[in-house]
């Protein structure tokens, strides 16, 4: 079943890429790629590198809230490994699995590691959703002009994104409140304890209890919100620099920022592999840039982000990720 699901996502990604190819002029795309400003691309790579430092910092904040410790250098290595796995393994959550596995040698169980990761993800998604809402009043007038003039494509896309965003935020807030409630945790723990499969039952009970303990720390939550916001700004800035390298002129940062957040949130929905095709289509719908030029910008941005994950391949091998983990690394 998993293989079938992966093949479907792969076919969708291929179909979206093929459609984009026929929408543009390949020669114009290549011409734009050849005329890029290498200095701005280097700056974008540096910002992508900074995003890994911030990711490791966010992970450290989560661990400190749970009174756990993993050296920052190792957290940075694990962040590269997780990003590499997300890009090159045939699954959308390969990086999350590697992060849980990497926590095992440091005395953090699979259930507790999963709970910590869930907390980090939940706060991250809430921050992204909030940033989208906050950035909407500042986005380019072209988007709202297309809406007001009755552009069916823009209107349909905006409605779809708004509906998905609203549903996802409501779901995340519900889960957040549910798990933050001690009574709800006790109720669900009692329910999970009745599961006949003991290993599954123990995992779910420990997961809820550990998550409840960690999520109730207001100081940790506040730090997570701050660091997650910095992380999203770094992603948007890297994309902006890639666009600037191709366009050779300053462009609306607020619009790029809003679209990066939107496509990151839509990436939660497993439509294609690593948002391949979906991100490009959303940008094509809303950015007032000729398709061939826009695709050149997006190719550079995606290539830069993938290149920065390559150190993760080395760490993946040298850390012996799938070795038999012992209590002490």
ABEGO torsion letter per residue (X at the ends): XAAAAAAAAAAAAAAAAAAAAAABBAAAAAAAAAABBAAAAAAAAAAAAAAAAAAAAAAAAAAAAAGBBBBAAAAAAAAAAAAAAAAABBBAAAAAAAAAAAAAAAGBBAAAAAAAAAAAAAAAAAAAAAAAAAAAAABBAAAAAAAAAGBAAAAAAAAAAAAAAAAAAAAAAAAAAAAABAAAAAAAAAAAAABABAAAAAAAAAAAAAAAAAAABAAAAAAAAAAAAAAAAAAAAAAAAAAAAAAGBBBBAAAAAAAAAAAAAAAABBABBGGBGAAAAAAAAABBBBAAAAAAAAAAAAAAAAAAAAAAAAAAAAAGAABBBBABX
